[in-house]
């Protein structure tokens, strides 16, 4: 399912890895961790004028066509004022402007709101999270974004096409084969409700994926409590390692993809906010489309097992 090639050099090694299904490549260079960039730090972002804070949110954000917003617990959900998708919603997760540790309830309510709205929309759906400005959040106030489009985006398209072809060739689901293969490896995160593991060919730093036991966004509804509980443990794990910023996407298929596609979640950590605006994304990621990763997925799995 994967290829790997190790290049040894005087101070360590580089692993070149390829995922055969999609052709996605990345390279892992643990020596670069020693540069020591990205110290743990969440600044105190001022809440003045924040459109997601409780005193402004109903004034500053649009409502759905029926004039309402969806409210579940602390979470409030509405259309994105500046969409980049044919259907684009925002769920403000918390009343607090800055949250350092999330509760499973906050995550559950926000995901439930996203699923409630996105289940009614046709097309290819994803639920996404940029946490903190260094991860691309334009507002520091925690929020999820739900997207739907008639065609899948580039990454899920690769997995949809690849797994459809795999299914027609072998008559079984690539996702089932992957799950079986990963079960006994050091990349597996043991003790979780759902199936989580560090992906062999990471597309971002400390990437952890969940293979969901379902395909469509409507199917996901019943798995939200388990997913939220696991996600909190994983975010705590990241924060315990000093990683305070992350991106998450959960990709869903449609009814026609059910035989060969599993919905899946991916989470990567991003550089912590820093005063120089140092980025963790450079020409390799933006122009070569080939991520440079610092942490071996096998080491991440071992750290999880040692710390839990
Ligand atoms: Zn706010």
Boltz pocket constraint, residues with backbone or C-beta under 6 A from the ligand:
constraints:
  - pocket:
      binder: B
      contacts: [[A, 47], [A, 50], [A, 51], [A, 52], [A, 53], [A, 95], [A, 96], [A, 97], [A, 141]]
      max_distance: 6.0
